[in-house]
Amino acid sequence: MRILTFTSLFPNAAQPTLGVFIFQRTAHLARRPGTHVEVVAPVPYAPSWLPGKRWQAFSRVPRQEEIGGLCVHHPSYLLLPKISMPLHGRLMYAGSIEPVRKLHAQEPFDCIDAHYVYPDGFAAVLLGQALRIPVILSARGTDINLFPEFRLIRPKIRWALGRAAGIIAVSLSLKDALVALGTPPEKIAVVPNGIDADRFRPLERSVAREKLGLPRDGVCVVAVGNLIPGKGQDLLIAALAKLAPRHPTLRLFLVGEGPSKIALEEQVRSLGLSERVVFAGIRPHDELPLWFNAANLSCLVSQREGMPNVVLESLACGTPVLATRVGGIPELITSRDLGILVERDVASIAAAMDQALQSAWDRSLLARQVQSRTWEEVAAEIERLLLLVVQHGPDPPCQH
């Protein structure tokens, strides 16, 4: 089976940590016997003279590269930030159709495996119609939890969902949201993300801290995620301020970058927490196991989520998680033995963090709960679904 994976959320030479979870699923799918995967990951057209780190990063992305044994193509397309969102899907399609046609002419694809329903999935459905091959869409979070709220985007999302041959949701909560948009339940398969159990596993905390250059003693809390308002790092900082008198060695490490960084740094200064909050920046994915193992607690207090891999990865390292009760998170933290679910306010977060830091956690139990969900298992499930799509045409039966 020849598969075209289509998504803009894929690692590239300039953004090696982008869409690592999609890379993992795709790479393991490509290793299945008899399966060949080609990746098309479009990027916005960005001349090198455009200002801004984001646009400069796009300008450094090559037209074609090899990533983890996968051949990845990066066609460019026009994009006007904040203006062309309603046209984003069609612009992505327009920039991708000719390169995709050429690849298909060289050796035809059997189906398109597209990630993120809008704009990527919308563009993928147009590509599927042009090539006359079925498309299966993977819904991942914001594409279904947020974008349908936009009046001009909602019809495009429903159009893509209606014309896809099959749909994958990474959590039950996303499936419910898809059904609420009018998608027949029988068209949706729930396939949660997996874990790289060889990489994300328990390690002695002192060893992890030494490798990262962190103090061996003291209490460390880590939050891995983009620095954007929806992730709630400001709530964690405010909670830390409340707990500081009771936990004199407590430090918070924010792993990630984003537009909220300046405001968060100002919040830290205003609260006198400059010695307590560390902005670690974007770290290589291979380094994340060290951060989770170094921490006494991992936090994710997002406003919305799909099926966040950082929760799986933290648990696989034996580190408990404090998280908000949103999206697929309750499907991961299913008992008090794995972590604490909280409301999204400072008082609740501070109280739960205090409780978590005073609790005794069985790290081996935490790891065992998630390490059986490997990417190999995920890839096998995806392969079965894609084969159903290819064999049964536009309306294949989906597994639940």
Order of alpha helices (4+ residues) and beta strands (2+ residues): beta-alpha-beta-beta-alpha-beta-beta-beta-alpha-beta-alpha-beta-alpha-alpha-beta-alpha-beta-alpha-beta-alpha-beta-alpha-beta-alpha-beta-alpha-beta-alpha-beta-alpha-alpha-alpha
